[in-house]
Amino acid sequence: MFTTKNIFKVMQDARSPTMIKVAQAELFRFQTTTNYSTKSTLPTFNIFGVRFTSSSSSSSATAQKLAECGKETSLKSATRGGYETYSAPRKVNYWLTVYKQLAKFRLSALVVSTSAAGFVLGSDENINWEGLAWTCIGTMAASSCANTFNQLSEIKYDALMKRTHLRPLPSARISPAHALAFAALMGVGGVSILACKTNELTAGLGAANIWLYAAIYTPLKQISVINTWVGALVGAIPPLMGWAAARGELDPQAGALAAVLYFWQLPHFLALAWMFKDDYALGKHRMLSIVDTTGRRTAASALRNCVYLLPVGLFSYAVGLTTLPFAVEAAAVTSYMGFYAFKFYSSPSTASARMLFRSSLLHLPILMTAMIIHRIPMKVGEEQPMNLPEWMPSWQGMMVLAESVLPIRIESSIASNSASEEKSISAKNANGSFEVDIAPFPFISVPHFPSMSCPSRAVCDKDDETDLNKT
């Protein structure tokens, strides 16, 4: 026997046209099997813009109206609220609204802002404003593509959640085929713009991020709590795209940008996940806030990543990205967010999580603005001077250290003044010699080792005797 709670859930699911017939059948079953004298009654709710009440007499009318809506499944159905009667300007506004929601415009705008910050920080004294504009356009299109693919994969889950059930796809304001075409157009267009107007490295990062978000992060949301950390990795790539667009390569300084975005996202989204943990449970998402009933693990993870953010300003100064005052300002701003993370840890609640979430919304724009204000223009065609501590060894010092520790002798022929010059390391040990070609990270080639096999026992024993006689 179906309870009113079951039927209410079915009615919520019925916002998706593919579930109308199921909802209709369940309603008729509810009408014929439920005792209407029970204390539990259907609450008031809306489906397809039609208001239904808790009276038992309305059950038949509810099912009938659902059936009428289910007869017409085209885009000009009752779910569109009389779209065919709209004027031309209203239709344009309708589709602009739908596309903005598919692209998650505010989230994409945040992604574009971090990419723009990466471009500015990676520039020299003269910023290429045209290149910056093309980078922003390409990044916006790529982000829109990834967000649309995300919604296409989660239609049935979005229909279950209060935060997402009115999105274009679960509310049937656009068909999946139409949304797929929009995603493809944005993806191909965005990556093409980045490839033609910036460089191949930026386009490759954009394409990889679309794949990582749509093919890895999105499915993980229903599988493992690790999805939050994978999502943070996705958010750390856009500033690298901006840097690559300005420089044509990824330097150590770009790591400071990626670190800021990665460690910032975790307190931000962990607080959000705790605020809406019940909604995420309805959507069958595997979030840390759902498996963590006390909230201490969620809050501890948020606090821990705030601590990780503290030395990022000092690291930015050490690698020559910003001046020293930024290190002080970054620590102060991060301490402000860390204070609310500590309050969330001390007393996990929706209120404390909301305060942490709001502080994170202030943290990122303030930190990125300060980073741009205190930036050190990048050198063109040469390495950026760093402010490394005296105790930290240089590359040559690390090579000497390796020779003293490892049982091999390393002879380096690395030229530090040319990034494109071929690099090689020759190493010798007791088993022979080999060469390693050091290509730009992450395309490091595999070392070619000599054969370690022995042709016969007699030959090997003879070689061992010869070696002993020499010693």
TABEL-V621256 format. One record per pair of residues at least 12 apart in sequence whose ideal C-beta (glycine too) atoms are under 8 Angstrom apart, sorted by the first residue. I is the first residue (numbers start at 1). J is the second residue. Records with the same first field share a line. If there is no record, write none. Layout:
BEGIN
I=J, J
END
This chain:
BEGIN
1=33, 34
2=26, 29, 30, 33, 34
3=34, 40
4=30, 34, 38, 40, 41, 42
5=40
6=26, 30
7=26, 27, 30, 42
8=42, 43, 45
10=22, 23, 26, 27
11=23, 27, 42, 45, 47, 52, 62
12=45, 159, 160, 165
13=159, 160
14=47, 66
15=47, 48, 159, 165, 166, 170, 171, 172
16=155, 156, 159, 170, 172
17=69, 70, 73, 77, 79, 172
19=159
20=66, 67, 69, 70
21=70
23=66
24=63, 66, 67, 70
27=59, 62, 63, 66
28=63
30=59
31=59, 60, 63
36=56
41=54, 56
42=54, 59
47=62, 65, 66
48=65, 69, 78, 79
49=78, 79, 81
50=65
75=174, 175, 178
77=172
79=171, 172, 173
80=172, 173
98=168, 173, 174
99=144, 182
101=167, 168
102=144, 147, 148, 151, 168, 169, 174, 179, 182, 183
103=140, 143, 144, 147, 148, 186
104=143, 144, 147
107=143, 147
108=140, 143, 144, 147
109=140
110=364
111=139, 140, 143, 235, 238
112=136, 139, 140, 143, 238
113=365, 368
114=235, 238, 239, 242, 257, 261, 368
115=135, 136, 139, 238, 239, 241, 242, 245
116=132, 135, 136, 242
117=239, 242, 257, 368, 371, 372
118=238, 239, 240, 241, 242, 243, 245, 246, 254, 257
119=131, 132, 135, 242, 243, 245, 246
120=132, 242, 246, 372, 375
121=242, 243, 246, 253, 257, 321, 371, 372, 375, 378
122=242, 243, 244, 245, 246, 247, 251, 253, 254, 378
123=246, 377, 378
124=377, 378, 379, 380
125=377
128=246
131=197, 198, 245, 246
132=245, 246
134=193, 194, 197, 198, 245
135=194, 197, 198, 202, 241, 242, 245, 246
137=190, 193
138=190, 191, 193, 194, 197, 198, 202, 203, 206
139=190, 194, 206, 238, 241, 242
140=190
141=186, 187, 189, 190, 193
142=186, 187, 190, 191, 194, 206, 207, 209, 210
143=190, 238
144=182, 183, 186, 190
145=183, 184, 186, 187, 190, 210
146=187, 209, 210, 213, 214
147=213
148=179, 180, 182, 183, 186
149=183, 210, 213, 214, 218
150=213, 214, 217, 218
151=167, 168, 169, 179
152=169, 176, 179, 180, 183
153=214, 218, 219
154=218, 221, 283
155=169, 170, 176
156=170
157=222, 283, 284, 285
158=170, 283
160=282, 283, 284
161=279, 280, 282, 283
162=279, 282
163=276, 279
164=283
187=207, 210
190=206
191=203, 206, 207, 210
194=206, 241, 245
198=244, 245
199=244, 245, 248
201=244, 248, 249, 250
202=241, 244, 245
205=237, 240, 241, 244
206=241
208=237
209=234, 237, 238, 241
212=230, 233, 234, 237
213=231, 234
216=230
217=230, 231, 234
220=286
221=285, 286, 287
222=284, 285, 286
223=286
224=286
225=286, 287, 288, 291
227=285, 286, 287
228=266, 269, 270, 273, 287, 288
229=266
231=265, 269
232=261, 262, 263, 265, 266, 269
233=262
235=261, 262, 265
236=258, 259, 261, 262, 265
237=258
238=261
239=254, 257, 258, 260, 261
240=254, 257, 258
243=257
246=378
247=378
249=419, 440
250=441
251=378, 384
252=319, 386
253=316, 319, 320, 321, 378, 384
255=315, 319
256=312, 315, 316, 319, 321
257=321
259=309, 312, 315
260=309, 312, 364, 367, 368, 371
263=305, 306, 308, 309, 312
264=305, 309, 360, 363, 364, 367
266=301, 302, 305
267=302, 303, 305, 306, 337, 341, 356, 360
268=357, 360, 361, 364
270=288, 289, 298, 299, 301, 302
271=302, 344, 353, 354, 356, 357, 360
272=353, 357
273=287, 288, 289, 298
274=289, 295, 298, 299, 344, 348, 350, 353
275=350, 353, 354, 357
277=289, 290
288=301
294=348
295=344, 348, 349, 353
296=345, 348
298=348
299=341, 344, 345, 348, 352, 353
300=345
302=341, 344, 345, 356
303=338, 341, 342, 344, 345
306=334, 337, 338, 341
307=338
309=330, 334, 337, 338
310=330, 331, 334, 335, 338
312=330, 334
313=326, 327, 328, 329, 330, 331, 334
314=327, 330, 331
316=330, 371
317=387
318=386, 387, 388, 389
319=384, 386, 387
320=376, 384, 385, 386, 387
321=371, 375, 376, 384
322=371, 374, 375, 376
323=374, 376
324=387
325=374
326=370, 371, 373, 374
329=370, 374
330=367, 370, 371
333=363, 366, 367, 370
334=363, 367
336=359, 362, 363
337=356, 359, 360, 362, 363
339=359
340=352, 355, 356, 359
341=356
343=355, 356
344=356
382=417
383=416, 417, 419
395=414, 416
396=412
399=412
407=429, 430
408=427, 428, 429
409=427, 428, 429
410=425, 426, 427
411=425, 426, 427
412=425
413=425, 426
414=438
419=440
422=437
423=437, 438
424=436, 437, 438
425=438
431=450, 452
432=449, 450
433=450
434=447, 448, 449, 450
435=447, 448
436=448
END
